[in-house]
Amino acid sequence: MKRLILLTVLAALANVLIFAQSLSTFKPLVPLSESQLSKLASVAEAKAPLMRGPMTLPVMVDNSTQPYFRPLFTQSGLECGQASSIGLGLTYELDLKRLAPANISQNQYATYFTYNFINGGSDAGVSFLESWEIVKRCGNPSVYDYGGLSAGGSSRWMTGYDKYYNAMHNRITDVAVIYPTSVEGLNTLKSWIHNHMDQATIGGVAHFYSQYGSVDNQLPPGTPLAGQYVLTTWGSSPNHA
């Protein structure tokens, strides 16, 4: 059985607050408890394999051009964590494993399945680290089986034995984190995006929470995509995935 590992990027673990975003409205959640922080800190760290020589990386990688990266969509509520991790990330990594096109609903994965397990029956933000625990054990239904990305809203649970059985085929074995606070961490992240840390010819995707600010720079002349706008800083209170 092929192992499927999803990568999460964490800049820091201390004083973590998880928020959810919907359009211009930000809704804060309760700060993570000590036990939750402890569990978060226990997630395995991913590190790029040791190499005899310096790591060789391309100038740029754009995995959104791969057939496994589904068309972009608009989240319907405060499920930004699940839109990122399930709607985009799980779809990409499963479809890459299966060499399946991500532009049809049978090969896309519903965001509200895991969201509705933990949101208390209302539109409240849910950490994607909690969602991964559900995907480990229950899997995740396709958009086709679920009836849409968020069909039925924030208080609906999917009905039907066959649909849950199908979802069980879409499980993951593990989750790992990358800490991009050092050169080693940044190179690990780049290596994952480039070629799954030297495990494949096609790279992966990772997920992160951040506090979005405004575009603060432009790529300099003489570089790829010169003149395009870029974010080089994030705020200290994560509010969007």
C-alpha positions as CSV (number, residue, x, y, z in Angstrom):
1,M,0.0,0.0,0.0
2,K,1.4,3.4,-0.9
3,R,1.9,5.8,1.9
4,L,0.5,9.3,1.6
5,I,2.1,12.0,3.8
6,L,0.8,15.5,3.9
7,L,3.1,18.4,4.7
8,T,2.2,21.4,6.9
9,V,4.4,24.4,7.3
10,L,4.6,25.9,10.9
11,A,6.6,29.0,11.5
12,A,6.2,28.7,15.3
13,L,4.4,26.7,17.9
14,A,4.3,29.1,20.9
15,N,1.3,31.3,21.5
16,V,-0.6,29.8,18.6
17,L,-4.1,31.2,17.8
18,I,-6.1,29.7,14.9
19,F,-8.5,32.0,13.1
20,A,-10.8,31.5,10.2
21,Q,-11.4,33.9,7.3
22,S,-14.4,34.5,5.1
23,L,-14.1,37.4,2.7
24,S,-13.3,40.4,4.8
25,T,-14.7,39.0,8.1
26,F,-12.3,37.5,10.6
27,K,-13.7,35.3,13.4
28,P,-11.3,34.4,16.2
29,L,-11.4,31.0,17.9
30,V,-10.4,30.1,21.4
31,P,-6.6,29.9,21.9
32,L,-5.1,26.5,21.7
33,S,-5.0,24.8,25.1
34,E,-1.8,23.4,26.6
35,S,-2.8,19.9,25.7
36,Q,-3.5,21.0,22.1
37,L,-0.1,22.8,21.9
38,S,1.6,19.7,23.2
39,K,-0.1,17.5,20.6
40,L,0.9,20.1,17.9
41,A,4.5,20.0,19.1
42,S,4.5,16.2,18.8
43,V,3.8,16.1,15.1
44,A,6.8,14.7,13.3
45,E,9.2,17.1,11.6
46,A,10.1,16.5,8.0
47,K,13.7,17.1,6.9
48,A,15.3,16.9,3.5
49,P,17.5,13.8,3.1
50,L,21.2,14.3,3.7
51,M,23.2,14.9,0.5
52,R,26.9,14.5,-0.2
53,G,27.0,17.8,-2.0
54,P,25.0,21.0,-2.0
55,M,21.3,20.8,-2.7
56,T,20.5,21.6,-6.3
57,L,17.2,23.4,-6.8
58,P,15.6,25.0,-9.8
59,V,15.1,28.8,-9.9
60,M,11.3,28.4,-9.6
61,V,8.6,25.7,-9.4
62,D,4.9,26.1,-10.2
63,N,3.0,23.0,-9.3
64,S,-0.3,24.7,-10.1
65,T,0.4,23.9,-13.7
66,Q,0.2,20.1,-12.9
67,P,-3.0,18.2,-13.9
68,Y,-3.3,17.2,-10.2
69,F,-3.8,20.8,-9.0
70,R,-7.5,21.4,-9.2
71,P,-9.1,24.6,-10.5
72,L,-9.2,27.3,-7.9
73,F,-12.5,27.9,-6.0
74,T,-14.0,30.3,-3.5
75,Q,-14.6,29.0,0.0
76,S,-18.2,29.4,1.1
77,G,-17.8,30.1,4.8
78,L,-15.0,30.0,7.4
79,E,-13.5,26.7,6.3
80,C,-10.2,28.2,5.0
81,G,-8.2,25.5,6.8
82,Q,-10.1,22.8,4.9
83,A,-10.2,24.7,1.7
84,S,-6.4,24.7,1.8
85,S,-5.6,21.3,3.2
86,I,-8.5,19.2,1.8
87,G,-9.8,21.1,-1.2
88,L,-6.4,21.8,-2.7
89,G,-3.8,19.7,-0.8
90,L,-5.4,16.4,-0.4
91,T,-6.8,16.6,-3.9
92,Y,-3.3,17.3,-5.4
93,E,-1.4,14.6,-3.5
94,L,-4.0,11.9,-4.0
95,D,-4.4,12.6,-7.7
96,L,-0.7,12.7,-8.1
97,K,-0.4,9.2,-6.4
98,R,-3.2,7.9,-8.7
99,L,-2.2,9.9,-11.8
100,A,-5.8,11.2,-11.9
101,P,-6.9,14.5,-13.4
102,A,-8.0,17.0,-10.8
103,N,-10.5,18.8,-13.0
104,I,-13.4,16.4,-12.4
105,S,-15.5,16.1,-9.2
106,Q,-14.8,12.4,-8.8
107,N,-11.1,13.3,-8.2
108,Q,-11.7,16.4,-6.0
109,Y,-12.3,16.2,-2.2
110,A,-15.0,17.9,-0.3
111,T,-14.1,20.6,2.3
112,Y,-17.1,20.4,4.6
113,F,-16.8,16.7,5.4
114,T,-14.1,17.1,8.0
115,Y,-15.1,20.7,8.8
116,N,-18.5,19.6,10.0
117,F,-17.1,17.0,12.3
118,I,-15.6,19.7,14.6
119,N,-17.4,23.0,13.9
120,G,-20.2,22.4,16.4
121,G,-22.8,22.5,13.7
122,S,-22.1,26.2,12.9
123,D,-19.8,28.1,10.7
124,A,-16.7,28.3,13.0
125,G,-13.1,28.0,12.0
126,V,-11.4,24.6,12.5
127,S,-7.7,23.9,12.5
128,F,-6.6,21.7,9.6
129,L,-4.4,19.7,12.0
130,E,-7.6,18.4,13.5
131,S,-9.0,17.6,10.0
132,W,-6.0,15.4,9.2
133,E,-6.8,13.2,12.2
134,I,-10.2,12.5,10.6
135,V,-8.7,11.9,7.2
136,K,-6.3,9.4,8.8
137,R,-9.2,7.3,10.3
138,C,-12.2,8.0,8.1
139,G,-10.8,9.3,4.8
140,N,-12.6,12.0,2.9
141,P,-15.3,11.8,0.3
142,S,-15.0,13.1,-3.2
143,V,-16.9,16.2,-4.2
144,Y,-19.0,13.9,-6.4
145,D,-20.0,11.7,-3.5
146,Y,-20.5,14.6,-1.1
147,G,-22.6,16.5,-3.6
148,G,-20.3,19.5,-3.8
149,L,-17.5,21.0,-1.9
150,S,-19.8,22.3,0.9
151,A,-23.2,20.8,0.0
152,G,-25.7,21.2,2.8
153,G,-23.8,23.8,4.7
154,S,-22.0,23.7,8.1
155,S,-24.5,21.4,10.0
156,R,-24.9,18.5,7.5
157,W,-23.3,15.1,7.9
158,M,-23.1,12.9,4.8
159,T,-25.6,10.0,4.6
160,G,-25.0,6.7,2.9
161,Y,-22.9,3.6,3.6
162,D,-21.4,3.4,0.1
163,K,-20.3,7.1,0.3
164,Y,-18.5,6.5,3.7
165,Y,-17.0,3.3,2.2
166,N,-15.7,5.2,-0.8
167,A,-14.3,7.9,1.5
168,M,-12.3,5.2,3.4
169,H,-10.2,4.8,0.2
170,N,-9.0,8.3,0.6
171,R,-7.0,8.1,3.8
172,I,-3.6,9.4,4.7
173,T,-0.9,7.6,6.7
174,D,0.8,10.6,8.3
175,V,1.2,14.3,8.6
176,A,4.6,16.1,9.0
177,V,5.6,19.6,9.6
178,I,8.3,21.8,8.2
179,Y,9.7,24.7,10.3
180,P,10.8,27.3,7.7
181,T,12.7,29.4,10.4
182,S,16.2,28.3,9.2
183,V,18.1,27.7,6.0
184,E,17.7,24.0,6.5
185,G,13.9,24.4,7.0
186,L,13.5,26.6,3.9
187,N,15.5,24.1,1.8
188,T,13.3,21.3,3.1
189,L,10.2,23.2,2.0
190,K,11.7,24.0,-1.4
191,S,12.8,20.3,-1.8
192,W,9.3,19.1,-1.0
193,I,7.8,21.5,-3.5
194,H,10.4,20.6,-6.1
195,N,10.3,16.8,-6.1
196,H,8.8,15.6,-2.8
197,M,12.2,15.7,-1.1
198,D,13.8,13.6,-3.9
199,Q,11.1,11.0,-3.7
200,A,9.4,11.8,-7.1
201,T,9.9,13.6,-10.3
202,I,7.0,16.0,-9.5
203,G,6.8,18.2,-6.4
204,G,4.2,18.5,-3.7
205,V,2.2,21.2,-2.0
206,A,2.2,22.3,1.7
207,H,-0.2,24.2,3.8
208,F,0.2,27.0,6.3
209,Y,-1.6,29.6,8.4
210,S,-0.6,33.2,8.3
211,Q,-1.7,36.7,9.0
212,Y,-2.2,38.3,5.6
213,G,-1.0,41.8,5.2
214,S,-0.6,43.7,1.9
215,V,1.8,43.2,-1.0
216,D,5.1,44.8,0.1
217,N,7.6,44.3,-2.7
218,Q,8.3,43.6,-6.3
219,L,10.6,40.9,-7.8
220,P,13.7,42.7,-8.9
221,P,14.9,43.1,-12.5
222,G,16.8,40.2,-14.0
223,T,14.9,37.6,-12.0
224,P,12.2,35.2,-13.2
225,L,8.8,37.1,-13.1
226,A,10.6,40.4,-12.6
227,G,8.3,43.2,-11.7
228,Q,5.5,41.0,-10.3
229,Y,4.3,41.8,-6.8
230,V,5.2,39.6,-3.9
231,L,4.6,39.2,-0.2
232,T,7.8,39.0,1.8
233,T,6.4,39.4,5.4
234,W,3.5,38.0,7.4
235,G,1.9,39.2,10.6
236,S,2.3,37.4,13.9
237,S,-1.4,36.3,14.5
238,P,-2.4,33.6,12.0
239,N,-5.9,34.3,10.6
240,H,-6.0,32.5,7.2
241,A,-4.9,29.2,5.6
